[in-house]
Amino acid sequence: MPTFDEVLQEAGEFGRYQKRVFLLLCMTGITFAFSFVAIVFLGQIPESYWCRSSEVAELSRSCRWSPEEERNLTVPRLSPDKSPQIQCQKYDIPWNISLSPLNCENPIYSVTNLSLEKLPRKPCEDGWVYEESRTTIISQYNLVCTDAWKLDLTQASLNLGFLIGALTLGYAADRYGRKVTYLISSFGVGLCGIVVAFAPNFYVLVLFRFLQGIFGKGTWMTCYVIVTELVGSKQRRIVGIVVQMFFTLGVMILPGIAYLIPTWRGIQLAISLPNFLFLLYYWFIPESPRWLLIRKQKDKALRILGEIARDNGRHLSPNYCQITVPDEDVANPACMDLVRTPQMRRCTIILMFAWFTSAVIYQGLVMRLGIVSGSLYTDFFISAVVELPAAILILLSIDRVGRRLPFALSNAGAGIACLITAAISTDLLWLKITLATLGRLGITMAFEIVYFINTELYPTPLRNFGVSLCSGMCDLGGIIAPFLLFRLAELWVELPLIIFGILGLICGGLVLLLPETMGISLPETIEDVENLGRPMRNNMKEKMEESILDSPTKRDEARL
């Protein structure tokens, strides 16, 4: 009886049918990228802000001050270089709103007759005045000063949703099907995105960002799985990388959307509504025939295979109806299986750290553009464009020099770029942005390599479970990244880069301890994993055993 792969080969492993489905599902990568990095524009820090005071506002109208004059004449200054603390304080003085216009040039002295150093100060109580050309969630919900950490929470809640979505909707896709999970997730992302855009308060926004993360991860995972299960084994690696290139395309499109739309609510709607278009895929995207066979739905799987062959201009042999159907239950994987043996334990720990490092550095470098960029939209676009060569470099290297060396160099290169960027003066902003962009290229390569190297280092019974568990560290890194970036940047803007650099260098060294998998068949058992990276030693052992068996004298000596 033919296997599924043999029937798929007859039907066409990557013909017109698969290319159409592949192109449609690749659109998911664009919308997923919107959700993943949109916080840079949704939470763009205002040009300036200061404590609100109704008395000062009335005085400003009377004196006909511009916003800049109002800030300069009434806001506390601790030092000539606008330290961040002054934005969170105001003078504790009774403003005299009946001042004559002659006193508008020096209102503080007119009110108190005291020098600025002796004036008492107190925290803001009535909100803030924002000087900005675009509205953001920061100005909408006053996420500044003591509430600045809440901006981190909005991104952390999204990544927590990614983590929960990987566990729940990953199970749902295996239990109820890839197609239905994809459609429900697409609807969920769109609906939650609309609620976020019109959230009545900050806590509703955080809750639905969390739910948007759950459904967003569902669309991304199921789209990736459907694509890889519909094509032949030779095409899986390249389609997996191309899907991630569409993620990069989404990152490139986002600054254009943000530039054209001046409000954060408008941006949120623009990146959420396209998800409803994916509901039309009900008529264009098939259920995975591999999944149908596993679920004992042979007739549906054969019908889809027939459609694939017909669209690809192929003809199936008469015995394709006798396709092999799995009839034995596979043992449920356990967490201990991933760390029970030495090689499995080493692979699991290193891969978890690699997923974590990739997420922290990638998200950190993306969000950092919102803090230090000279021209946010241009610099964001350029740094996204540089991600495209990552896929080309991977395709040119992994089948020539192997997986391990490019994996190590991409992590280490990203780390070195971050450290050098931190050491360069802000006077050379163009050079800092260039090096940070090169670091983005390196960590993008690492991010894309870890996807498929994770699958090559686990045996078949543990592959899906192992990849899901290890990639969960990616979402954990995403939860930590905004707090690590924004809070440490308040202490010193370059401190996060030093942390990123150290993580990248450590990860680059650790992945060299992984076995090389180029040219090696996927492991089927844990024993196969234990033998990875040790072919020379195994061959020498086999030759010694053969020579012993060939010589009676040596055989007797070996027994003694």
C-alpha positions in Angstrom: 0.0 0.0 0.0 1.3 3.5 -0.9 2.2 6.0 1.9 0.9 9.5 1.9 4.3 10.9 0.7 4.2 8.5 -2.3 0.7 9.5 -3.2 1.6 13.2 -2.8 4.6 12.7 -5.1 2.2 11.4 -7.8 -0.2 14.3 -7.2 2.6 16.9 -7.3 4.6 18.0 -4.3 4.6 21.7 -5.1 2.4 22.3 -8.1 -0.2 24.9 -8.9 -2.5 23.8 -6.2 0.1 24.1 -3.4 1.4 27.4 -4.7 -2.0 28.9 -4.6 -2.7 27.8 -1.1 0.9 28.7 -0.1 0.5 32.3 -1.4 -2.9 32.8 0.3 -1.6 31.5 3.7 1.6 33.6 3.4 -0.7 36.7 3.9 -1.1 35.6 7.5 2.6 36.4 8.1 2.0 40.0 7.2 -0.9 40.5 9.6 0.9 38.6 12.3 3.9 40.9 12.0 1.5 43.9 12.4 0.4 42.6 15.8 3.9 41.6 16.8 5.7 44.9 16.4 2.9 47.5 16.2 3.6 48.7 19.7 6.4 50.8 18.3 3.9 53.1 16.7 0.9 52.5 19.0 3.0 53.5 22.0 5.3 56.0 20.3 6.7 58.3 23.0 5.4 61.9 22.7 7.8 64.7 21.8 7.3 66.3 25.2 4.8 66.4 28.0 4.5 68.2 31.3 2.1 68.4 34.3 -1.3 69.7 33.7 -2.5 72.7 35.7 -5.8 74.5 35.2 -4.4 77.7 36.5 -1.4 77.6 34.2 -3.7 76.7 31.3 -5.7 79.9 32.0 -2.5 81.9 32.4 -1.3 80.5 29.1 -4.4 81.7 27.3 -4.2 85.1 28.9 -0.5 85.5 27.9 -1.1 83.9 24.5 1.8 81.5 25.1 2.7 78.8 22.6 2.9 75.2 24.1 6.7 75.5 24.0 6.6 78.9 25.9 4.1 77.5 28.4 6.5 74.6 29.1 9.6 76.7 29.3 8.1 79.3 31.6 6.2 77.1 34.1 7.7 73.6 34.1 10.5 72.8 36.7 14.0 72.3 35.3 16.5 70.4 37.4 19.3 71.0 34.9 19.8 72.6 31.5 19.5 69.2 29.7 15.8 68.3 30.3 16.2 65.4 32.7 13.2 63.0 32.6 12.3 63.7 36.2 11.1 67.3 35.5 8.2 65.9 33.4 6.8 64.2 36.4 6.8 67.1 38.8 5.3 70.6 39.0 5.9 73.6 41.2 3.9 73.6 44.5 3.0 77.3 44.3 -0.4 79.2 44.1 -0.5 80.5 40.6 -2.0 84.0 40.4 -4.2 83.9 37.3 -4.8 87.6 37.4 -1.3 88.6 36.4 -0.9 91.5 34.1 0.5 90.9 30.7 3.7 92.6 31.8 4.5 89.6 34.1 4.0 87.0 31.4 7.7 86.9 30.7 8.6 85.8 34.2 5.5 84.4 35.8 7.2 82.2 38.5 9.1 85.1 40.0 6.0 87.3 39.9 4.1 84.8 41.9 6.7 83.8 44.5 9.6 86.3 44.5 11.8 83.2 45.0 14.6 81.7 43.0 13.8 78.5 41.1 16.1 76.4 43.3 14.1 77.2 46.5 10.7 76.5 45.0 8.9 73.4 46.4 7.8 70.7 43.9 5.2 68.0 44.0 4.1 65.1 41.7 1.6 65.6 39.0 -2.0 65.2 40.2 -4.2 66.4 37.3 -2.7 64.6 34.4 -0.4 65.9 31.7 -0.2 68.1 28.7 1.2 66.4 25.6 2.9 68.1 22.7 2.6 65.5 19.9 1.6 65.4 16.3 0.0 62.0 16.6 -2.1 60.4 19.3 -0.8 57.2 21.0 -1.9 54.9 23.8 0.6 56.8 26.0 -1.2 60.1 25.8 -4.6 58.3 25.6 -4.1 56.5 29.0 -1.4 58.7 30.5 1.2 55.9 30.5 4.1 58.2 31.8 6.1 58.7 35.0 4.9 56.3 37.7 2.6 54.6 35.1 5.2 54.2 32.4 5.6 50.5 33.1 2.1 50.0 31.9 3.3 50.5 28.3 5.5 47.4 28.9 2.5 45.6 30.1 0.6 46.1 26.9 3.3 44.2 24.9 3.9 41.7 27.7 0.2 40.8 27.7 0.4 40.2 23.9 3.3 37.8 24.3 1.6 36.1 27.2 -1.3 35.5 24.8 1.2 34.1 22.3 2.4 31.6 24.9 -1.2 30.5 25.9 -2.2 30.4 22.3 0.7 28.0 21.5 -0.4 25.6 24.2 -4.2 25.8 23.7 -4.7 26.4 20.0 -1.8 24.1 19.2 -3.7 21.4 20.9 -7.0 22.5 19.2 -5.4 22.2 15.8 -4.3 18.6 16.5 -7.6 17.7 18.0 -10.2 19.5 15.9 -8.3 20.3 12.7 -6.0 22.9 11.2 -8.6 24.7 9.0 -11.3 25.3 11.7 -8.6 26.5 14.2 -7.2 28.9 11.6 -10.6 30.4 10.7 -11.7 30.8 14.3 -8.3 32.4 15.2 -8.5 34.8 12.3 -12.0 35.9 13.4 -10.7 36.3 17.0 -7.7 38.4 16.0 -9.9 40.8 14.0 -12.6 41.1 16.7 -10.1 41.6 19.5 -8.3 44.2 17.5 -11.4 46.2 17.0 -12.1 46.1 20.8 -8.5 47.3 21.5 -9.0 50.2 19.1 -12.1 51.3 21.0 -11.1 50.2 24.5 -12.9 52.4 27.1 -10.0 52.1 29.6 -6.5 50.8 29.8 -7.4 47.5 31.5 -9.8 46.5 28.7 -7.0 47.3 26.2 -4.6 45.0 28.1 -7.2 42.2 28.3 -8.0 42.2 24.6 -4.3 42.6 23.6 -3.9 39.3 25.6 -6.7 37.7 23.7 -5.4 39.0 20.4 -2.1 37.3 21.2 -3.8 34.0 21.8 -5.7 34.1 18.5 -2.7 35.6 16.6 -0.5 32.7 17.6 -3.3 30.3 16.4 -3.3 31.8 12.9 0.5 31.8 12.6 1.0 28.2 13.8 -1.8 26.7 11.8 -0.9 28.6 8.7 2.7 27.3 9.0 1.6 23.7 9.7 -0.9 23.6 6.7 1.7 24.9 4.3 4.4 22.4 5.4 2.0 19.5 5.5 0.7 20.1 1.9 4.1 20.1 0.2 6.8 17.4 -0.3 9.7 16.9 2.1 12.1 18.6 -0.3 10.1 21.8 -0.3 9.4 22.1 3.4 12.5 24.0 4.4 12.2 26.6 1.7 8.5 27.2 2.1 9.0 27.6 5.9 11.6 30.3 5.3 9.5 32.1 2.6 6.6 32.2 5.1 8.9 34.0 7.5 9.9 36.4 4.7 6.3 37.5 4.5 6.5 38.3 8.2 9.4 40.6 7.3 7.2 42.1 4.5 4.6 42.9 7.1 7.2 44.7 9.2 8.2 46.7 6.2 4.6 47.7 5.4 3.7 48.8 9.0 5.7 52.1 9.1 3.9 53.2 5.9 0.5 52.5 7.5 1.6 54.3 10.7 2.9 57.3 8.7 -0.4 57.7 6.8 -2.7 57.3 9.8 -2.2 59.9 12.6 -4.1 58.2 15.4 -3.3 55.0 17.2 -6.9 53.9 17.0 -6.8 54.2 13.2 -3.6 52.3 13.1 -5.0 49.5 15.3 -8.1 49.2 13.0 -6.0 49.2 9.9 -3.9 46.3 11.1 -6.8 44.3 12.6 -9.6 44.5 9.9 -7.6 42.5 7.2 -7.9 39.4 9.4 -11.6 39.2 8.5 -10.6 38.6 4.9 -9.1 35.3 5.9 -12.6 34.0 6.6 -13.0 33.8 2.8 -10.3 31.1 2.9 -13.1 28.7 4.0 -13.7 28.2 0.2 -10.0 28.2 -0.9 -7.9 26.5 1.8 -8.3 22.7 2.4 -8.0 20.8 5.6 -4.6 19.1 5.9 -4.9 15.7 4.3 -2.2 14.4 6.6 -4.2 15.3 9.6 -7.4 13.8 8.1 -5.5 10.5 7.7 -4.4 10.5 11.3 -8.0 11.2 12.4 -9.2 8.2 10.3 -11.0 10.4 7.8 -9.6 8.7 4.8 -12.4 9.6 2.3 -11.9 13.3 2.9 -8.1 13.0 2.6 -8.4 11.1 -0.7 -10.8 13.7 -2.1 -8.3 16.5 -1.3 -5.5 14.5 -2.9 -7.6 14.1 -6.0 -8.1 17.9 -6.2 -4.4 18.4 -5.8 -3.6 16.0 -8.6 -6.3 17.6 -10.9 -5.1 21.2 -10.4 -1.5 20.1 -10.8 -2.3 18.3 -14.1 -1.3 14.9 -12.7 -3.0 11.5 -12.6 -3.1 9.3 -9.6 -2.5 5.5 -10.0 -5.5 3.3 -9.3 -4.1 2.0 -6.1 -3.9 5.4 -4.4 -7.2 4.6 -2.6 -5.3 2.0 -0.7 -3.2 4.7 1.0 -1.7 3.7 4.3 -3.8 4.8 7.3 -2.1 4.9 10.8 -3.8 2.3 12.9 -1.8 2.4 16.0 -1.9 4.9 18.9 1.3 6.8 19.5 2.4 7.1 23.1 1.9 10.6 24.6 5.2 12.5 25.0 6.4 13.5 28.5 8.5 16.4 29.6 11.0 14.1 31.2 11.7 12.5 27.8 13.3 15.8 26.7 15.9 15.7 29.5 16.2 12.0 30.4 19.4 11.3 28.3 22.6 13.5 28.0 22.2 14.5 24.3 18.5 15.2 24.6 19.1 17.2 27.8 21.8 19.3 26.2 19.8 20.0 23.1 16.7 21.0 25.1 18.5 23.4 27.4 20.4 25.1 24.6 17.4 25.3 22.3 15.3 26.9 25.0 18.0 29.5 25.6 18.3 30.1 21.9 14.6 30.7 21.5 14.6 33.0 24.5 17.6 35.0 23.3 16.2 35.4 19.8 12.9 36.8 21.1 14.6 39.2 23.6 17.1 40.6 21.2 14.8 40.8 18.2 11.9 42.5 20.0 14.4 44.7 22.0 16.0 46.0 18.8 12.7 46.6 17.1 11.2 48.5 20.1 14.4 50.4 20.7 13.8 52.4 17.4 10.9 54.0 19.2 13.3 55.4 21.8 16.4 56.5 19.9 15.5 56.7 16.3 16.2 60.0 14.5 13.5 59.3 11.9 11.3 56.5 13.2 9.4 55.6 10.0 12.4 55.7 7.7 14.7 53.9 10.1 12.1 51.3 10.9 11.6 50.6 7.2 15.3 50.3 6.5 15.9 48.0 9.5 13.0 45.8 8.2 14.4 45.7 4.7 17.7 44.3 6.0 15.9 41.3 7.3 15.2 40.1 3.7 18.8 39.0 3.0 18.7 36.8 6.2 16.6 34.2 4.3 19.0 34.3 1.3 22.0 33.9 3.5 20.4 31.0 5.3 19.5 29.2 2.0 23.0 29.7 0.7 24.8 28.4 3.8 22.8 25.7 5.7 23.3 23.1 2.9 26.9 24.0 2.3 28.5 24.7 5.7 25.9 23.1 7.9 23.4 24.5 10.4 25.5 24.9 13.5 28.1 27.4 12.3 25.6 29.9 10.7 23.5 29.5 13.8 26.4 30.4 16.1 27.7 33.2 13.9 24.3 34.9 13.6 23.8 34.9 17.4 27.4 36.0 18.1 27.3 38.6 15.3 24.1 40.1 16.7 25.7 40.2 20.2 28.9 41.9 18.9 26.9 44.5 16.9 24.8 45.4 20.1 28.0 45.8 22.2 29.7 48.1 19.6 26.5 50.1 19.2 26.4 50.7 22.9 30.0 52.0 22.9 29.5 54.5 20.0 28.7 58.1 20.8 25.2 59.5 20.1 26.9 62.1 17.9 27.3 59.3 15.3 23.7 58.3 15.3 23.8 57.0 11.7 26.6 54.6 12.7 24.7 53.4 15.8 21.6 52.8 13.7 23.6 51.0 11.0 25.3 48.6 13.5 22.0 48.0 15.3 20.5 47.1 12.0 23.3 44.6 11.3 22.5 43.2 14.7 18.9 42.9 13.6 20.0 41.0 10.5 22.0 38.6 12.6 19.2 37.9 15.1 16.7 37.5 12.3 18.9 34.7 10.9 19.1 33.1 14.3 15.3 33.3 14.7 14.7 31.7 11.3 17.3 28.9 11.8 16.1 27.9 15.2 12.7 27.1 13.7 13.9 24.2 11.6 17.0 23.1 13.6 14.6 22.5 16.5 12.7 20.0 14.4 15.9 18.2 13.2 17.2 17.6 16.7 14.1 15.8 18.2 12.9 12.3 17.4 9.5 11.9 15.6 7.4 10.9 18.7 8.7 14.0 20.5 9.1 16.5 17.7 5.9 18.5 17.9 5.8 18.5 21.6 9.5 19.4 21.9 9.3 22.3 19.4 6.1 23.7 21.2 7.8 23.5 24.6 11.1 25.1 23.4 9.4 27.8 21.4 7.4 28.7 24.5 10.7 30.3 25.7 10.3 32.7 22.7 7.1 34.0 24.1 8.6 34.2 27.6 11.4 36.3 26.1 8.8 38.5 24.5 7.1 39.0 27.9 10.4 40.1 29.4 11.7 42.1 26.5 9.7 45.4 26.9 10.3 45.6 30.7 14.0 44.9 30.0 14.2 47.6 27.3 12.2 50.4 28.7 13.0 50.2 32.4 16.7 49.7 31.9 16.8 52.5 29.3 15.6 54.9 32.0 18.8 54.1 33.9 21.0 54.3 30.9 19.7 54.2 27.3 22.6 51.9 26.2 22.2 49.4 29.1 19.7 47.1 27.2 22.1 46.8 24.3 24.8 45.5 26.6 22.4 42.9 28.0 21.5 41.9 24.4 25.1 41.7 23.5 26.0 39.4 26.4 23.0 37.1 25.6 23.9 36.9 21.9 27.6 36.0 22.6 26.6 33.3 25.2 24.0 31.8 22.9 26.6 31.8 20.0 29.0 29.8 22.1 26.3 27.4 23.4 24.9 26.4 20.0 28.4 25.2 19.0 27.7 22.3 21.5 24.7 21.1 19.4 25.3 18.2 17.0 25.5 19.0 13.3 22.4 17.8 11.3 23.3 18.6 7.7 22.8 15.6 5.5 21.5 13.4 8.3 18.0 11.8 8.3 15.5 13.1 10.8 15.9 11.0 14.0 13.1 8.5 14.7 14.1 7.6 18.3 15.8 9.1 21.3 18.7 6.7 20.6 19.1 8.3 17.2 19.4 11.7 18.8 22.0 10.4 21.2 24.1 9.2 18.2 23.9 12.5 16.4 27.2 14.2 16.0 29.1 11.0 16.7 29.3 9.2 13.4 33.1 8.9 13.3 33.2 7.3 16.7 30.4 4.9 15.8 32.1 4.0 12.5 35.4 3.2 14.3 33.6 1.1 16.8 31.8 -0.9 14.1 35.1 -1.5 12.2 36.8 -2.7 15.4 33.9 -5.1 16.0 34.1 -6.4 12.5 37.8 -7.0 12.6 37.4 -8.8 15.9 34.7 -11.1 14.5 36.9 -11.8 11.4 39.8 -13.1 13.5 39.2 -16.1 15.7 42.3 -15.3 17.8 41.2 -11.7 18.4 37.7 -12.9 19.1 39.0 -15.2 21.8 41.2 -12.5 23.2 38.2 -10.1 23.3 36.2 -12.7 25.2 39.0 -13.0 27.8 
